């Protein structure tokens, strides 16, 4: 019975600790200001992801010749 109680206390402690950590991390992210540069990078990545989704749709992937174009040969960080 003691083992079950210790296990449940450890489980609840882990859940509470993870929740507190995630809440504090999200609160810290909201208070950081990226400025215009961060917003520009996010917009570029969103546009790139939209182009990739349009270029490599399910139909083009399953019915294509399997050759990746220039867009897929490099990684943008």
PASEBA-1860 file (N, C-alpha, C; in nm, 3 decimals):
! residues 77
1> XXXXXXXX> 0.082/-0.119/0.000/0.000/0.000/0.000/0.087/0.127/0.000 ~ 0.199/0.119/0.073/0.290/0.233/0.079/0.348/0.260/-0.060 ~ 0.381/0.154/-0.133/0.438/0.169/-0.266/0.339/0.238/-0.361 ~ 0.213/0.202/-0.353/0.110/0.265/-0.437/0.096/0.412/-0.402 ~ 0.096/0.443/-0.274/0.084/0.583/-0.231/0.203/0.666/-0.277 ~ 0.322/0.613/-0.263/0.443/0.683/-0.308/0.439/0.704/-0.459 ~ 0.396/0.602/-0.532/0.386/0.613/-0.678/0.287/0.721/-0.718 ~ 0.170/0.724/-0.654/0.070/0.825/-0.687/0.118/0.966/-0.652
9> XXXXXXXX> 0.185/0.981/-0.540/0.240/1.112/-0.503/0.345/1.157/-0.604 ~ 0.432/1.065/-0.647/0.533/1.098/-0.747/0.468/1.134/-0.880 ~ 0.363/1.062/-0.917/0.293/1.090/-1.043/0.228/1.228/-1.039 ~ 0.159/1.258/-0.932/0.094/1.389/-0.918/0.200/1.500/-0.915 ~ 0.309/1.477/-0.846/0.417/1.577/-0.842/0.476/1.603/-0.979 ~ 0.493/1.497/-1.057/0.546/1.512/-1.193/0.449/1.592/-1.280 ~ 0.321/1.562/-1.270/0.221/1.633/-1.350/0.216/1.780/-1.310 ~ 0.215/1.809/-1.180/0.211/1.948/-1.134/0.338/2.021/-1.176
17> XXXXXXXX> 0.454/1.956/-1.162/0.581/2.018/-1.202/0.585/2.050/-1.351 ~ 0.540/1.956/-1.433/0.539/1.980/-1.578/0.443/2.093/-1.614 ~ 0.328/2.096/-1.549/0.231/2.202/-1.576/0.287/2.339/-1.539 ~ 0.349/2.349/-1.423/0.408/2.476/-1.380/0.519/2.518/-1.476 ~ 0.603/2.424/-1.516/0.711/2.455/-1.609/0.658/2.509/-1.741 ~ 0.556/2.442/-1.797/0.500/2.485/-1.925/0.430/2.620/-1.915 ~ 0.360/2.644/-1.806/0.292/2.773/-1.789/0.395/2.885/-1.777 ~ 0.501/2.864/-1.699/0.603/2.967/-1.684/0.677/2.992/-1.815
25> XXXXXXXX> 0.703/2.886/-1.892/0.772/2.902/-2.021/0.686/2.981/-2.118 ~ 0.556/2.950/-2.123/0.466/3.024/-2.212/0.453/3.170/-2.170 ~ 0.450/3.195/-2.042/0.442/3.333/-1.992/0.568/3.411/-2.029 ~ 0.684/3.345/-2.020/0.810/3.411/-2.056/0.816/3.439/-2.206 ~ 0.762/3.349/-2.285/0.762/3.372/-2.431/0.674/3.491/-2.469 ~ 0.562/3.507/-2.400/0.473/3.617/-2.433/0.535/3.752/-2.401 ~ 0.623/3.756/-2.302/0.683/3.882/-2.260/0.805/3.921/-2.343 ~ 0.857/3.829/-2.423/0.971/3.862/-2.508/0.921/3.929/-2.634
33> XXXXXXXX> 0.991/4.034/-2.675/0.953/4.101/-2.799/1.057/4.067/-2.905 ~ 1.013/4.000/-3.009/1.103/3.962/-3.117/1.134/4.079/-3.209 ~ 1.045/4.174/-3.215/1.065/4.286/-3.304/1.028/4.249/-3.447 ~ 1.064/4.336/-3.539/1.026/4.317/-3.679/1.104/4.203/-3.743 ~ 1.227/4.179/-3.700/1.308/4.074/-3.761/1.247/3.935/-3.736 ~ 1.203/3.910/-3.615/1.141/3.782/-3.584/1.011/3.761/-3.659 ~ 0.933/3.867/-3.674/0.809/3.860/-3.748/0.835/3.833/-3.896 ~ 0.937/3.897/-3.952/0.972/3.875/-4.092/1.016/3.731/-4.116
41> XXXXXXXX> 1.098/3.677/-4.025/1.143/3.539/-4.039/1.024/3.444/-4.031 ~ 0.932/3.469/-3.939/0.815/3.384/-3.926/0.728/3.389/-4.052 ~ 0.711/3.507/-4.111/0.633/3.520/-4.233/0.700/3.447/-4.349 ~ 0.833/3.456/-4.358/0.905/3.386/-4.465/0.892/3.235/-4.451 ~ 0.903/3.184/-4.330/0.890/3.040/-4.308/0.748/2.993/-4.336 ~ 0.649/3.073/-4.299/0.511/3.037/-4.328/0.486/3.032/-4.478 ~ 0.539/3.130/-4.551/0.524/3.131/-4.697/0.597/3.013/-4.760 ~ 0.714/2.980/-4.709/0.790/2.866/-4.762/0.714/2.736/-4.736
49> XXXXXXXX> 0.656/2.722/-4.618/0.579/2.601/-4.587/0.457/2.590/-4.678 ~ 0.393/2.703/-4.706/0.276/2.701/-4.796/0.317/2.660/-4.937 ~ 0.433/2.710/-4.984/0.482/2.669/-5.117/0.514/2.521/-5.120 ~ 0.575/2.471/-5.014/0.610/2.328/-5.009/0.484/2.242/-5.007 ~ 0.381/2.285/-4.933/0.256/2.208/-4.931/0.191/2.207/-5.068 ~ 0.197/2.318/-5.139/0.137/2.324/-5.272/0.217/2.243/-5.373 ~ 0.350/2.250/-5.363/0.436/2.180/-5.459/0.432/2.030/-5.437 ~ 0.436/1.988/-5.312/0.443/1.846/-5.281/0.313/1.798/-5.218
57> XXXXXXXX> 0.203/1.819/-5.289/0.075/1.771/-5.240/0.070/1.620/-5.252 ~ -0.031/1.561/-5.197/-0.046/1.416/-5.198/-0.053/1.363/-5.341 ~ -0.124/1.434/-5.427/-0.139/1.389/-5.565/-0.005/1.394/-5.637 ~ 0.069/1.502/-5.622/0.196/1.513/-5.693/0.300/1.416/-5.640 ~ 0.295/1.384/-5.512/0.391/1.291/-5.455/0.361/1.149/-5.500 ~ 0.235/1.110/-5.499/0.200/0.972/-5.531/0.194/0.944/-5.681 ~ 0.180/1.047/-5.762/0.171/1.027/-5.907/0.287/1.091/-5.983 ~ 0.387/1.137/-5.910/0.501/1.201/-5.975/0.609/1.100/-6.009
65> XXXXXXXX> 0.723/1.151/-6.054/0.833/1.062/-6.092/0.932/1.040/-5.978 ~ 0.909/1.101/-5.861/0.994/1.078/-5.746/1.119/1.163/-5.741 ~ 1.138/1.252/-5.836/1.256/1.337/-5.838/1.223/1.465/-5.762 ~ 1.307/1.497/-5.666/1.287/1.620/-5.588/1.348/1.735/-5.665 ~ 1.272/1.843/-5.675/1.321/1.960/-5.745/1.419/2.039/-5.662 ~ 1.456/2.154/-5.710/1.555/2.238/-5.641/1.503/2.283/-5.505 ~ 1.372/2.298/-5.491/1.313/2.345/-5.366/1.340/2.247/-5.251 ~ 1.348/2.119/-5.279/1.365/2.020/-5.175/1.508/1.984/-5.145
73> XXXXX> 1.605/2.039/-5.217/1.744/2.000/-5.201/1.820/2.078/-5.096 ~ 1.762/2.178/-5.040/1.832/2.257/-4.938/1.739/2.287/-4.824 ~ 1.798/2.316/-4.711/1.722/2.344/-4.590/1.743/2.491/-4.554 ~ 1.634/2.557/-4.529/1.642/2.698/-4.488/1.627/2.703/-4.338 ~ 1.722/2.766/-4.273/1.713/2.776/-4.127/1.655/2.907/-4.084
END
